[in-house]
Amino acid sequence: MTAPDPAVPDTEHRGLVGMLPARLRPYALLARFDRPIGWWLLYWPGAWAICLSGRAVERWDMLLWFLLGAIAMRGAGCTYNDIVDRDLDRQVARTASRPLASGAVSLRAAWAWLLVQCLVGLLVLVQLRPAAALVALASLAPVAAYPFMKRITWWPQAWLGLVFSWAALVGWVEMDTGLLTPMAWLYAGCVLWVIGYDTIYAVQDLEDDALVGVRSSARAMGRHVRLGVALCYAGALTLWSAAIWTVRPDALALVALLPMALHLGWQVATLRPRDGANALVRFRSNRNAGVLMAAACFVVGTSSL
């Protein structure tokens, strides 16, 4: 018998999900509570914006509210995505066991669970000042459109980049620094970062996606996946450098990005585009990348005051 891949946990029986009553596990799996990497990736751009604004210590509570919002809205997004994709999911080996695709959760129950998670998101929304709340609400349209992108474009990862980077806009507006240029550079860099890491993630589904007809940046790049990811990451680092320079025009401030640059370089250098397990490990390592970038933004933001 082949041992299970340690990079792909048996989410039915391990961790917090395994401690839940059996009837609740499908709902936890529907929201991907068993895979926290998703909410970390949604959270980091907002945390970076707060840190780069220089108000992370003063507004430490907002870092926690953003984390709660990321958990709730990522879960809601996954639930909505599975509602839309339930027929496609049944045709892909990696997704056929998802609660809706497998029949463990009914469509009506999934919609109810989606509403519950949105209510948690609403609780976070009312903590924001009106301008930031309006920016957050503006994300609903692109979020709702995302599940359909894989049917109409070869670059659904680009749309995901717009959505998963949105917290950077919300966080910066919430901090009310009076400057918008750093926000624009930070957000644009986050979009390229998302395209890069989600292309790595899409490597796992290359064969299944080709059979079902699902489009992705990994399929579009073909043999040049590593180069494509490298270009995305290089672009992200360039744009983040511009954001940092706008906040603190000092060459020494750019050194704060070096750990992040080295980490992203490691991902590209060690990526094996035809090895799904290898790709999954590199994808998940972006949680650590988020910590490195947060540290850079915090150092630059606090030193610029």
N, C-alpha and C positions, 0 to 999 in steps of 0.2 A: 504494500500500500504506500502511495506517495504522500509524504508529509505535506500538510497545508502550507502554503506560502505565508511566512510570517508578516509580509507586507500587506496582506489582505486578510484582516481579522475575521474570525467567525462571529459576526455581530449578533447572531441569535443567542450566543452562549457566553460571550465575554463582555467585560466592562459593565458600565451602568445599565445598558440596555438589557443585558442578561439578568439583571437583578429585578427588573420590572415583572409584574404579573403577565402571563402569556398573552392575555387579551389586549394589553397595552403595547406590547412590543411592535406590532405592525405600524402603529402610529408614530412611534419613536423612529422607526426605520424610514417611514415616509418623509419625515422631517430631517433625516440624516443625522440624528443626534448621535449615532454611532460613529460618525465621521466628522469630528470637530474641525478638521482642516478647512472645510468650507466656510464656517463662520469666522475663522481667523482671517482667511483671505478677504472676506467682505469687510471685516473690522479694520484691518490695518490702514487702508488709505485715510479713513477718518481719524484714527489715532495719530497718523503722521501729520495731518493738517493741524491738529490741536497742538502737537509737540512743536512743529515748525513755527507756529504763531507766537511761541514763547510763553503761553499761558497754561501749560500743562500742569504745573504745580498749583496754580490758582484755581483751575477748573478741573481738578482731578476727578470730581464727581461725574463730569461729562464723559470722561474716558470709560467709566463704568456703565453709564447709560448707553453709550454707543456699543459697548460689548453686548449688553442685553438686546439692543435693537438688532445687532448683527445676527445673534442666535435666532431671534424670533423671525426676522425677515428672510434669512437664509432658509430656515425651515419652511416658511410660507412659500418661498420661491420654488423650493424642491417639490413641495406638495403640488403646486400649480403646474410645474413642469411635468410631473408624473401623470397628472390628470390629462394634460394635452397629449402626452407621448405614450399613453398606456398601450396603444396598438403597436407602435414601433418597438416599445420595450419588450413585448412578447417575442419579437423576432431576433433580439440580440442576446447572446448567451450571458453577458455580464449583467444585463438588466432584466432578464426574464423573471427573476425571483423577487423583483420589487413588489411591495404590497398590493398595488393596484393591478399591475400586470399579471400577478399570480392569483388574484382574487381574494387575498387575505383581508383586504379592505374594500368596502363597496364604494361606488362613485359618490353616493350621497354622503356617506360618512367622511370621505376625503374632503368634500366641499365644506362640511361642518368643521373639520379639523383646521382647514385653511382659515376659516373665519376666526377661530380661537387664537391662532397665531397672529393674525392681523390686529386683533384687539390688544395683544401685548405690544405690538409695534406702535399702536395708537397711544399707549401709555408713555412710550418713549417720546413720541412726537410732541406731546403736550409739554414736555420738559424744555423744548427748544424755543428760542425767541421767534417771533412770527416770520421774519425773513428766512431763517434757516428751515423752519417748518415748511414754508412754501417750496423751497428748493428740494426738500425731501419728498414732498408730494409730487413734484414734477417727474420723479423717477418712476412713477407707477406705469406710465405709458410704455417706456422702453422695457421695463421688466415684463409687462404683459406680452409684449411682442417677441421677446427672446426665444421662447420655445419653437416659434415658427421659422426662425432664421435658418436653421439647418436644412429646411426644405427649399429655401429660395436663394441662398447664397453659399458660396464655398468658404466664406469667412464668418461663420457664426461666432467665432472667438472674438472678432472685432466688436460685435454687438455686446457680447458678454463683458468686454473690457469697458465699454461705456457704462454698463449697469454696475459691475462690481467695483468700479472706481468712484461711484457717485458719492460715497461717504466723504471723500476728500472735499467735495464742494460744500456739503452740508457742514462738515466740521469747520472749514475755514470761515464760512459765513457766520456760523454760530460764535466764533471767536471775535468777530467784528474788529479786525485790525485796521480797516480802512484801505488796505491794499488788495488788489485783485490779481495782479500779474503773477505773484508766487503761486496763487491758487491754480491759475491756468496752466502753468508749467508743471506743477505737481500732478494735477489731474491727467494731463496728456501723458506724462511719464507712466502713471499708473495704468493707463489704457494699454500701452505697449507691454508693460510687465504682465498684465493679465493675458494678453494675446500670446506672449511667450510661454507662460506656465500652462495655459490651457491647451496649447498646441502639444506640449509634452504629455499632458493628460490624455489627449485624443489619440496618441500613439497606441494606447491599449486597445482601441476599437477599430484599427485600420481595416482588418479583414472583415469584421462584421458590418462596419459602415459601408464598405464597398458592396457587400452582398445585398444589403437592405436599400442602398441608395442614399444614405445620409451623408451630407457634405460636411467637411471640416477643413481647417487650415492645415492639419497634418496630411490629409489626402492631397490638398492643393499643392503643398510643398514637395510632395513625393520624396525623391532621394535627397532633397536639400533641406530636410527638417532641421538638422543641427545648425546649418547656416541661417535658416530663417529665424530660429529661436535666438541665435547669437545677435542678429541684426535688431530684433525686438528689444532684447536686453540692453544692447549698446545705445539704442535710441532712448530707452527709459532712463538710463544713467545720464545721458546728455541733457535730457529735459529736467531731471531732478537737479542736476548741477546748476541749471539756469534758475530753478526755484530757489536753491540755496544762495546763489550769488545775488539774487534780487533781495533776499532778506539780509544777507551779510556779504557785501562785496569784498571778500578777502580770500585769497588763494588757499590760506590755511583751513578755511571752513570746508573747502571741497575735500580735504583729506578725510573728513568724517564719513564720506561715501566709500572709502577704500574697502572696508570689510564687506559691505554689500556687493561691491564690484567683484571682489574675489570669490564670494559665494556664488554669484550668478555665473561667473566664469567656470567655477567647478561644475556647476550643473551642465553647462554646455560641453565642457571637455570630457565629461564622463558619461554623457548620454549615449545610449545605444538605441537608435531609432526603431529597431525591430524587436526590442526586448520590452514587453509590457511591464514586467516586474521592475526592471531598471528604471523605466519611465515613471512608474508610480512613486518610487522612492524619491526621485528628483523633484517630482511635483509636490509631494508632501513636505519636502525640505523648505518650501517657500514660507512655511510658518516661521522657521528660524530666520529666513531672509527678512521677514517682517520685523522681527526683534532688532536686527541689525540696522534696518532703515529707521525704525523708531528711535533708536539710540542716537543716530546721526542727526535726525530732526530735532531731538530734544537738546543735544549739545549746541547745535547752531542756533536754535530758537532762543534758548535761555541766555546764550552769550551775546546775543544781538540786542538785548534789552538795555 
